[in-house]
Structure formats: structure tokens, C-alpha cells
């Protein structure tokens, strides 16, 4: 399943609650998911934190594609703050 975040939410990922709602809803599918970040122009720290926290707590694989540099950079900041060795 591929989810286009620009279409599903909007081009600016700002609200933590949007990440929470999206990943709660996807939890029902229990299948591998690909998140398409094409067209995303901004992501704030609270959305990124919530997204990554929920990504690492589900029982299925979530893969990201078409990550703009702004998203990669924010994800890397969150991962570093939380002591993860991985980077985007």
C-alpha cells in the first residue's frame, strides 16, 4: 500500500495529531506500507517525532520514498536526539 502524504494530509506536515491519526488508521491494515513524501515542502519537529515514534512501534514495515532534504534532515535530528544509530 502506498500513501501519498501530500494528498492524505497536505504539503506541510505540521500537526502532531495528523501523524497520530494517520498511523492509528494504518495500524488496522497490518500490512507493509510505503509513505510517499513527494511534494512535501515542510515538516516540523512535532510531526516528525510522532511519525517516527509510531513507525518504530508498529508490527509491520513502513518504508519512505521521495524524501525531500527538509524531511530527511528533520528525521535525522529526531533520530539523533533519541539515540538511534540509523540515518536517512
Residue frames as a rotation matrix with the C-alpha (Angstrom) as fourth column:
UNK 1
0.586 0.810 0.000 0.00
0.810 -0.586 0.000 0.00
0.000 0.000 -1.000 0.00
UNK 2
-0.605 -0.741 0.290 1.38
0.745 -0.656 -0.123 3.43
0.282 0.142 0.949 -0.96
UNK 3
0.489 0.695 -0.528 0.19
0.827 -0.562 0.025 6.52
-0.279 -0.449 -0.849 0.92
UNK 4
-0.243 -0.501 0.831 0.87
0.665 -0.709 -0.233 9.93
0.706 0.496 0.506 -0.65
UNK 5
-0.325 0.061 -0.944 1.22
0.905 -0.270 -0.329 12.26
-0.275 -0.961 0.033 2.33
UNK 6
-0.988 -0.011 -0.157 0.68
-0.035 -0.958 0.286 15.42
-0.153 0.288 0.945 0.29
UNK 7
-0.500 0.855 -0.138 -2.73
-0.246 0.013 0.969 14.12
0.830 0.519 0.204 -0.78
UNK 8
-0.075 0.460 -0.885 -3.56
0.703 0.653 0.280 12.42
0.707 -0.601 -0.373 2.53
UNK 9
0.051 0.016 -0.999 -2.64
0.905 -0.424 0.040 15.35
-0.423 -0.905 -0.036 4.80
UNK 10
0.981 0.156 -0.120 -1.15
0.082 -0.877 -0.473 18.39
-0.179 0.454 -0.873 2.99
UNK 11
0.567 -0.813 0.132 2.21
0.272 0.034 -0.962 19.65
0.777 0.581 0.240 1.63
UNK 12
-0.284 -0.637 0.717 3.20
-0.557 -0.499 -0.664 20.96
0.781 -0.587 -0.213 5.06
UNK 13
0.228 0.290 -0.929 3.39
0.453 0.813 0.365 18.36
0.862 -0.504 0.054 7.82
UNK 14
-0.379 -0.317 0.869 2.92
-0.380 -0.803 -0.458 20.43
0.844 -0.504 0.184 10.94
UNK 15
0.187 0.616 0.765 0.43
-0.942 -0.110 0.318 18.94
0.280 -0.780 0.559 13.38
UNK 16
-0.801 -0.510 0.312 1.45
-0.594 0.737 -0.322 16.02
-0.066 -0.443 -0.894 15.62
UNK 17
-0.155 0.851 0.501 -2.18
-0.411 0.406 -0.816 14.90
-0.898 -0.333 0.287 15.70
UNK 18
0.534 0.313 -0.785 -2.15
-0.841 0.098 -0.533 14.36
-0.089 0.945 0.316 11.91
UNK 19
-0.413 -0.756 -0.508 0.72
-0.722 0.612 -0.324 11.86
0.556 0.233 -0.798 12.25
UNK 20
-0.798 0.154 0.582 -1.03
-0.420 0.550 -0.722 10.17
-0.431 -0.821 -0.374 15.16
UNK 21
0.225 0.974 0.015 -4.35
-0.587 0.148 -0.796 9.83
-0.778 0.170 0.605 13.29
UNK 22
0.337 -0.146 -0.930 -2.69
-0.908 0.211 -0.362 8.61
0.250 0.966 -0.061 10.09
UNK 23
-0.614 -0.695 -0.374 -0.65
-0.573 0.718 -0.394 5.87
0.542 -0.027 -0.840 11.74
UNK 24
-0.597 0.521 0.610 -3.51
-0.439 0.424 -0.792 4.79
-0.671 -0.741 -0.024 14.02
UNK 25
0.459 0.820 -0.341 -5.70
-0.719 0.118 -0.685 4.35
-0.522 0.560 0.644 10.95
UNK 26
0.180 -0.473 -0.862 -2.99
-0.834 0.391 -0.389 2.45
0.521 0.789 -0.324 9.08
UNK 27
-0.679 -0.438 0.589 -2.49
-0.715 0.577 -0.395 0.12
-0.167 -0.689 -0.705 12.03
UNK 28
0.234 0.886 0.400 -5.78
-0.612 0.454 -0.648 -1.52
-0.756 -0.093 0.648 11.06
UNK 29
0.667 0.043 -0.744 -4.25
-0.721 0.288 -0.630 -2.81
0.187 0.957 0.224 7.81
UNK 30
0.477 -0.558 0.679 -1.31
-0.369 0.574 0.731 -4.68
-0.798 -0.599 0.068 9.40
UNK 31
0.735 -0.290 0.612 0.50
0.661 0.506 -0.554 -4.77
-0.149 0.812 0.564 6.08
UNK 32
-0.354 -0.919 -0.175 3.70
0.794 -0.394 0.463 -3.21
-0.494 0.025 0.869 4.82
UNK 33
0.774 0.626 -0.093 3.19
0.537 -0.727 -0.427 0.43
-0.335 0.281 -0.899 3.87
UNK 34
-0.384 -0.833 0.397 5.14
0.921 -0.377 0.100 2.86
0.066 0.404 0.912 1.71
UNK 35
0.474 0.450 -0.757 4.87
0.529 -0.833 -0.163 6.54
-0.704 -0.324 -0.632 2.61
UNK 36
0.008 -0.397 0.918 5.38
0.954 -0.271 -0.126 8.80
0.299 0.877 0.377 -0.40
UNK 37
0.108 -0.081 -0.991 6.75
0.651 -0.747 0.132 12.17
-0.751 -0.659 -0.028 0.69
UNK 38
-0.616 -0.339 0.711 6.80
0.779 -0.399 0.484 13.70
0.120 0.852 0.509 -2.83
UNK 39
-0.046 0.577 0.815 5.61
0.391 -0.741 0.546 17.30
0.919 0.345 -0.191 -2.81
UNK 40
0.673 0.226 -0.704 6.18
0.738 -0.147 0.658 17.81
0.045 -0.963 -0.266 0.91
UNK 41
0.341 -0.503 0.794 7.64
0.217 -0.780 -0.587 21.27
0.914 0.373 -0.157 1.47
UNK 42
-0.307 -0.393 0.867 7.89
-0.729 -0.488 -0.480 21.39
0.612 -0.779 -0.137 5.26
UNK 43
0.362 0.388 -0.847 7.84
0.393 0.761 0.516 19.10
0.845 -0.520 0.123 8.28
UNK 44
0.267 -0.278 0.923 8.07
-0.739 -0.674 0.011 20.34
0.619 -0.684 -0.386 11.84
UNK 45
-0.707 -0.701 0.095 9.70
-0.571 0.486 -0.662 18.63
0.418 -0.522 -0.744 14.79
UNK 46
-0.408 0.587 0.699 6.47
-0.688 0.307 -0.658 17.54
-0.601 -0.749 0.279 16.49
UNK 47
0.677 0.619 -0.397 5.09
-0.724 0.465 -0.509 15.82
-0.131 0.632 0.764 13.36
UNK 48
0.114 -0.733 -0.670 8.44
-0.606 0.483 -0.632 14.12
0.787 0.478 -0.389 12.71
UNK 49
-0.742 -0.393 0.544 8.74
-0.666 0.331 -0.669 12.96
0.083 -0.858 -0.507 16.32
UNK 50
0.025 0.850 0.526 5.24
-0.702 0.390 -0.596 11.49
-0.712 -0.354 0.607 16.37
UNK 51
0.667 0.196 -0.718 5.66
-0.718 0.427 -0.550 9.85
0.199 0.883 0.425 12.96
UNK 52
-0.202 -0.852 -0.483 8.94
-0.563 0.504 -0.655 8.16
0.801 0.140 -0.581 13.89
UNK 53
-0.655 0.021 0.755 7.73
-0.714 0.309 -0.628 7.10
-0.246 -0.951 -0.187 17.35
UNK 54
0.355 0.887 0.297 4.72
-0.648 0.462 -0.605 5.39
-0.674 0.022 0.738 15.81
UNK 55
0.490 -0.252 -0.835 6.71
-0.743 0.380 -0.551 3.97
0.456 0.890 -0.001 12.89
UNK 56
-0.524 -0.828 -0.202 9.03
-0.556 0.512 -0.655 2.16
0.645 -0.231 -0.728 15.29
UNK 57
-0.665 0.301 0.684 6.15
-0.612 0.305 -0.730 0.83
-0.428 -0.903 -0.018 17.41
UNK 58
0.415 0.863 -0.288 4.11
-0.879 0.300 -0.370 -0.99
-0.233 0.407 0.883 14.74
UNK 59
0.160 -0.272 0.949 4.35
-0.164 0.941 0.297 -4.67
-0.973 -0.203 0.106 13.80
UNK 60
0.673 0.078 0.735 4.73
0.675 0.341 -0.654 -4.06
-0.302 0.937 0.177 10.07
UNK 61
-0.396 -0.914 0.086 7.26
0.829 -0.316 0.461 -2.33
-0.395 0.254 0.883 7.85
UNK 62
0.824 0.504 -0.258 6.88
0.334 -0.801 -0.497 1.34
-0.458 0.323 -0.828 6.94
UNK 63
-0.229 -0.880 0.417 9.14
0.915 -0.048 0.400 2.50
-0.332 0.473 0.816 4.13
UNK 64
0.426 0.308 -0.851 9.57
0.070 -0.949 -0.308 6.08
-0.902 0.072 -0.426 2.94
UNK 65
-0.096 -0.438 0.894 10.09
0.977 0.129 0.168 7.16
-0.189 0.890 0.415 -0.66
UNK 66
0.088 0.073 0.993 10.72
0.650 -0.760 -0.002 10.53
0.755 0.645 -0.114 -2.33
UNK 67
0.499 0.036 -0.866 12.00
0.823 -0.333 0.461 12.14
-0.271 -0.942 -0.196 0.87
UNK 68
0.691 -0.291 0.662 12.89
0.125 -0.853 -0.506 15.81
0.712 0.433 -0.553 0.33
UNK 69
-0.347 -0.931 -0.110 16.04
0.365 -0.027 -0.930 17.03
0.864 -0.363 0.350 2.10
UNK 70
-0.360 0.265 0.895 13.94
-0.709 -0.701 -0.078 19.03
0.607 -0.662 0.440 4.57
UNK 71
0.747 0.662 0.056 12.26
-0.569 0.595 0.567 15.80
0.342 -0.456 0.822 5.74
UNK 72
0.478 -0.656 -0.583 15.50
0.440 0.754 -0.488 13.79
0.760 -0.023 0.649 5.82
UNK 73
-0.491 -0.727 0.479 17.19
-0.016 -0.542 -0.840 16.48
0.871 -0.421 0.255 7.89
UNK 74
-0.023 0.560 0.828 14.35
-0.919 -0.338 0.204 16.67
0.394 -0.756 0.523 10.42
UNK 75
0.880 0.311 -0.358 14.15
-0.198 0.927 0.319 12.87
0.431 -0.210 0.877 10.72
UNK 76
0.134 -0.922 -0.363 17.91
0.465 0.382 -0.799 12.74
0.875 -0.062 0.480 11.32
UNK 77
-0.483 -0.225 0.846 17.65
-0.521 -0.703 -0.484 15.36
0.703 -0.675 0.222 14.08
UNK 78
0.462 0.757 0.463 14.91
-0.855 0.241 0.460 13.34
0.237 -0.608 0.758 15.79
UNK 79
0.797 -0.201 -0.570 16.83
0.140 0.979 -0.149 10.07
0.588 0.039 0.808 15.41
UNK 80
-0.266 -0.962 0.067 19.97
0.221 -0.129 -0.967 11.63
0.938 -0.243 0.247 16.87
UNK 81
-0.282 0.235 0.930 18.07
-0.804 -0.588 -0.095 13.14
0.524 -0.774 0.355 19.82
UNK 82
0.644 0.672 0.365 16.57
-0.764 0.551 0.335 9.75
0.025 -0.495 0.869 20.58
UNK 83
-0.019 -0.812 0.584 19.82
-0.747 0.400 0.531 7.82
-0.665 -0.426 -0.614 20.32
UNK 84
0.833 0.300 0.465 19.07
0.077 0.769 -0.634 5.83
-0.548 0.564 0.618 17.15
UNK 85
-0.201 -0.975 0.091 22.07
0.137 0.064 0.988 4.81
-0.970 0.211 0.121 15.05
UNK 86
-0.087 0.214 0.973 20.19
0.957 0.289 0.022 4.94
-0.276 0.933 -0.230 11.75
UNK 87
-0.442 -0.023 -0.897 20.07
-0.094 -0.993 0.071 7.98
-0.892 0.116 0.437 9.45
UNK 88
0.617 0.683 0.391 18.05
0.425 0.129 -0.896 8.91
-0.662 0.719 -0.211 6.39
